[in-house]
Amino acid sequence: MAPKRMIVAVDLFCGAGGLTKGLTMAGIDVRLGIDADESSRDVYERNNKKATFWCKKIENIKGKEILEFINLKQNDLFLLAVCAPCQPFSKRNKKRLDKNHLDERKNLLTYVIKIMKGMPRKPDFIFAENVPGFERNPVFVEFEDYLHRLEFALDFGVVNAADYGTPQSRKRLILIARNDDFIEMPKPSHGIGLKPFVTVREALKGLPPTKAGGASSKVANHYCRNLTEINLSRLAETPKSGGSRTDWKSENLFLDCHKRLGRKEGHKDVYGRMDWDKPAPTLTTRCVSLSNGRFGHPSQDRAISVREAARLQGFPDTYKFYGPGIDAEARHIGNAVPVTLAKAFGKHFVKCTKE
């Protein structure tokens, strides 16, 4: 019998470690996470004790030093994960279409190519993630062409994390590649004719109730923002499980911009409640703020807590966040690759080694 081949991974742009955690749960040995955000170090290192965190900018990293550090054995397989920040290309970023707007993050995949060129051996697998529409960006096309020149087999497409067991509707562009054989995207596990979607109710089950500004001593990170009196009044008029600002009866609750545009115009999700029996909407870096999306608790008069946001991203309760402050924790969670999605793709790579 041939010896088992271990997949060893490096997580570029690792952030708080959602992808690292999911890959690890799938049986992949993630040895190194790299990110330019020093605030990610604590949460990454304390939750992923077998991995090392490098706080470095991508342009200062050499492929040779990565391979020297992870110390691959002859039989090991190498997975390079590349989840560059999506903000420069997100539809929420109004400057993304401005050609004159300088954002150094737009060229991060170009630096990944330079890193790969400096590697004594090429990766066996590639995993890359970004926002839908990025596949039309010249930077992505350049990266795709480079992989083809290296004779990688690859597949990419827009997937919904809910289709892979995440209790959140979150569409992302994902590219996977393999250097020695055919590869295709893993089949969804949840949806019509498959397992039912994981709902908010299922994800938040068992968490103790709390109030706006409150915290639980029993569950790590189960605390939420305080709310002003008018926001408490807004929630009081927002129907449980899926209600929105369009349901308010009191005129004084509406913002001036909503009055000017009309009650049913503009962003209808702000100040809204999540629906108990559906996956959550896409979590952003402001996912614990009532005024920044449909981030109201389905039945309690408050925004979701940090722990609830983490659960909706697939993080287990043992995965703790260390700030600094609730804004940083929300950013770490909102920027993460959902753990359940990462685990599904990790299992797919492991399966490829057995075929």
C-alpha positions in Angstrom: 0.0 0.0 0.0 1.3 3.4 -1.0 2.0 5.7 2.0 -0.6 8.3 2.8 0.2 11.7 1.2 -0.2 14.6 3.6 -1.4 18.0 2.2 0.6 20.8 3.7 -0.9 24.3 3.2 0.1 27.9 3.3 -2.7 30.5 3.8 -1.9 33.8 2.2 -4.0 36.7 3.4 -5.1 34.5 6.3 -6.8 37.1 8.4 -8.4 35.7 11.6 -8.0 32.1 10.2 -11.4 31.0 8.9 -9.8 29.2 5.9 -7.0 27.8 8.0 -9.5 26.4 10.5 -11.7 24.8 7.8 -8.8 23.2 6.0 -7.4 21.9 9.3 -10.8 20.3 10.1 -10.6 18.6 6.7 -7.3 17.0 7.6 -4.9 19.4 6.0 -1.8 20.5 7.8 -1.7 24.3 7.6 1.7 25.3 8.7 1.8 29.0 7.9 -0.6 31.9 7.7 0.5 35.3 6.3 -1.3 38.6 6.6 -0.3 42.3 6.7 -2.8 43.0 9.5 -1.1 42.7 12.8 -4.4 42.7 14.7 -5.1 39.3 13.2 -2.1 37.7 14.9 -3.6 37.1 18.3 -6.8 35.4 17.1 -5.0 33.4 14.4 -2.2 32.1 16.7 -4.3 31.3 19.7 -6.9 29.4 17.7 -4.5 27.6 15.2 -1.7 26.5 17.5 0.0 24.3 14.9 0.3 27.1 12.4 2.7 30.0 12.5 1.6 33.6 11.7 3.8 36.0 9.7 2.8 39.6 9.7 4.2 40.6 6.3 3.1 42.5 3.2 2.7 40.2 0.2 5.2 42.2 -1.8 7.9 41.5 0.8 7.6 37.7 0.7 9.7 35.3 -1.4 8.5 31.9 -2.5 11.8 30.3 -1.5 11.5 31.4 2.1 7.9 30.0 2.3 9.1 26.6 1.2 12.1 26.6 3.4 9.9 27.3 6.4 7.2 24.7 5.8 9.9 22.1 5.2 8.0 19.7 2.9 8.9 16.0 2.8 9.3 14.3 -0.5 5.9 12.7 -0.3 4.0 15.8 0.9 1.6 17.6 -1.3 1.6 21.4 -1.2 -1.6 23.6 -1.2 -1.3 27.3 -1.7 -4.4 29.2 -0.5 -4.9 32.7 -1.9 -7.8 34.7 -0.5 -6.8 38.3 -1.3 -8.9 41.1 0.2 -12.1 41.6 -1.7 -12.9 45.2 -0.8 -11.3 46.7 -3.9 -13.7 44.7 -6.1 -16.8 44.6 -3.9 -20.0 46.2 -5.2 -20.1 48.0 -1.9 -17.0 49.8 -2.8 -18.2 52.8 -4.9 -14.6 53.6 -6.0 -14.0 50.2 -7.5 -14.8 51.4 -11.0 -12.7 54.5 -10.8 -9.6 53.8 -12.8 -7.8 56.7 -11.2 -8.4 55.4 -7.7 -5.2 53.9 -6.3 -5.7 50.9 -4.1 -2.6 48.7 -3.7 -4.8 45.7 -2.9 -5.9 45.5 -6.6 -2.5 44.0 -7.6 -2.1 41.4 -4.9 -2.6 38.4 -7.2 0.3 39.8 -9.3 2.5 39.5 -6.3 1.3 35.9 -5.8 2.6 35.1 -9.3 6.0 36.6 -8.3 6.0 34.4 -5.2 5.2 31.3 -7.2 7.9 32.1 -9.7 10.4 32.1 -6.8 9.3 28.7 -5.5 11.7 25.8 -6.1 8.7 23.5 -6.7 5.2 24.6 -7.7 2.2 23.9 -5.6 0.2 20.7 -6.1 -3.1 22.5 -5.4 -4.3 26.1 -5.5 -7.3 27.6 -3.7 -8.3 31.2 -4.5 -11.4 33.1 -3.3 -12.8 36.6 -4.1 -16.0 38.4 -4.9 -18.3 37.5 -7.9 -17.3 39.4 -10.9 -13.6 39.3 -10.1 -13.2 36.7 -12.8 -13.5 39.5 -15.4 -10.8 41.6 -13.8 -7.4 41.7 -15.7 -5.6 40.7 -12.5 -7.6 37.5 -12.3 -7.2 36.8 -16.0 -3.4 37.2 -15.6 -3.4 34.8 -12.7 -5.5 32.2 -14.6 -3.2 32.5 -17.7 -0.2 32.0 -15.5 -1.6 28.8 -14.0 -2.4 27.5 -17.5 1.2 28.2 -18.6 2.3 26.1 -15.7 0.0 23.4 -17.0 -2.4 23.4 -14.0 -5.8 21.9 -14.5 -8.3 24.4 -13.0 -11.9 25.1 -12.5 -13.7 28.2 -11.1 -17.1 29.6 -10.6 -19.4 31.5 -8.2 -20.6 29.4 -5.3 -22.9 30.1 -2.4 -21.6 29.1 1.0 -25.1 28.0 2.0 -24.8 25.2 -0.6 -22.0 23.7 1.4 -23.6 23.8 4.9 -22.9 27.4 6.0 -25.9 29.1 7.7 -25.4 32.1 5.5 -26.1 33.1 1.9 -22.7 34.2 0.8 -21.7 34.1 -2.9 -18.0 34.0 -3.7 -15.9 33.3 -6.7 -13.6 30.3 -6.1 -10.8 29.0 -8.2 -9.2 25.6 -7.6 -6.3 24.1 -9.5 -4.2 20.9 -9.6 -0.8 20.5 -11.2 -0.9 16.8 -12.1 -4.5 15.8 -12.9 -8.0 17.0 -13.8 -10.0 18.8 -11.1 -13.5 20.2 -10.8 -15.5 22.1 -8.2 -17.0 19.9 -5.4 -20.7 19.3 -5.7 -23.0 21.2 -3.3 -24.2 19.2 -0.3 -27.2 21.4 0.6 -30.2 22.7 -1.4 -33.1 21.4 -3.5 -33.0 17.7 -3.5 -30.0 17.6 -1.1 -29.7 18.3 2.6 -31.8 21.3 3.8 -30.0 24.6 4.1 -28.7 25.3 7.6 -30.9 28.1 9.1 -30.3 30.9 11.5 -32.4 29.0 14.0 -30.2 26.0 13.8 -27.0 28.0 13.9 -27.9 30.1 17.0 -29.5 27.2 18.9 -28.6 27.0 22.6 -27.2 30.5 23.0 -28.5 32.3 26.1 -30.7 35.4 25.4 -29.1 38.8 26.1 -30.0 42.5 25.7 -28.5 45.3 23.7 -25.2 46.1 25.2 -25.3 42.9 27.2 -22.9 40.0 27.4 -23.0 36.3 28.5 -20.5 34.9 31.0 -21.2 31.4 29.7 -20.3 31.7 26.0 -17.1 33.4 24.7 -17.7 36.6 22.6 -21.5 36.5 23.2 -21.9 40.2 23.6 -23.4 42.9 21.4 -23.6 46.6 20.8 -25.7 48.9 22.9 -28.5 50.7 21.1 -29.9 54.2 21.3 -33.5 54.7 22.4 -34.7 55.4 18.8 -33.0 52.2 17.5 -34.7 50.2 20.3 -38.0 51.8 19.2 -37.2 50.8 15.6 -36.7 47.2 16.6 -39.9 47.2 18.6 -41.8 48.0 15.4 -39.8 45.5 13.3 -41.7 42.2 13.1 -39.9 39.2 14.4 -38.1 36.8 12.1 -37.5 38.7 8.8 -39.1 42.1 9.4 -37.6 45.3 8.0 -37.9 49.0 8.2 -40.6 49.0 5.5 -42.9 47.5 8.3 -42.5 50.5 10.6 -45.7 52.5 11.4 -44.3 55.5 13.2 -43.0 58.2 10.8 -40.4 59.5 13.3 -38.5 56.3 13.1 -37.4 56.8 9.5 -34.2 58.5 8.5 -34.4 61.6 6.5 -32.9 59.8 3.5 -35.6 57.1 3.7 -38.3 59.8 3.9 -36.8 61.6 0.9 -36.5 58.4 -1.2 -39.6 56.8 0.0 -40.1 54.1 2.6 -39.6 51.2 0.2 -36.6 52.6 -1.6 -32.9 52.5 -0.8 -31.3 49.7 1.2 -34.2 47.8 2.8 -32.0 45.5 4.8 -30.7 48.1 7.2 -32.3 47.9 10.6 -33.9 44.6 9.5 -34.1 41.3 11.4 -32.7 38.0 10.2 -35.3 35.2 9.5 -35.2 32.3 11.8 -35.9 29.8 9.1 -33.5 30.9 6.4 -29.7 31.2 6.1 -28.5 34.6 7.2 -27.7 37.3 4.7 -24.1 37.9 3.8 -22.1 39.1 6.8 -19.9 42.1 6.3 -17.2 43.6 8.4 -19.9 45.6 10.2 -22.1 42.5 10.9 -22.8 43.5 14.5 -24.2 46.9 13.6 -28.0 47.3 13.3 -27.7 50.2 10.8 -25.3 48.4 8.4 -27.5 45.6 7.1 -30.0 42.9 8.1 -28.1 42.2 11.3 -30.9 42.4 13.8 -31.6 39.4 15.9 -34.7 37.4 14.7 -36.6 37.9 18.0 -34.6 39.8 20.6 -34.4 43.6 20.4 -30.7 43.9 19.5 -28.2 43.4 16.8 -26.5 39.9 16.6 -23.6 39.3 19.0 -20.0 38.6 18.0 -20.5 34.9 18.8 -23.7 34.7 16.7 -21.8 36.3 13.8 -19.0 33.8 14.3 -21.5 30.9 14.3 -23.1 32.2 11.1 -19.6 32.0 9.5 -19.2 28.4 10.7 -16.7 29.1 13.5 -17.0 26.7 16.5 -17.6 28.2 19.9 -14.1 27.2 20.9 -12.7 29.7 18.4 -12.3 32.9 20.4 -11.8 36.4 19.2 -9.6 38.9 21.0 -10.3 42.3 19.5 -9.0 44.9 20.0 -12.6 45.9 20.5 -15.9 44.7 19.0 -15.3 46.5 15.7 -12.1 44.6 15.1 -13.8 41.3 16.0 -16.6 42.0 13.6 -14.1 42.9 10.9 -12.1 39.6 11.5 -15.3 37.6 11.3 -16.8 39.4 8.3 -13.6 39.1 6.3 -13.2 35.4 6.9 -13.8 32.6 4.5 -16.6 30.6 6.2 -15.1 27.7 8.1 -17.7 25.3 6.7 -17.0 26.3 3.2 -13.3 25.9 3.7 -13.8 22.5 5.2 -15.9 21.3 2.2 -13.2 22.4 -0.2 -10.5 21.0 2.0 -12.2 17.6 2.0 -12.4 17.8 -1.8 -8.6 18.3 -2.0 -8.0 15.4 0.4 -10.3 13.2 -1.7 -8.3 14.1 -4.8 -5.2 12.6 -3.2 -7.0 9.2 -2.9 -8.3 9.0 -6.4 
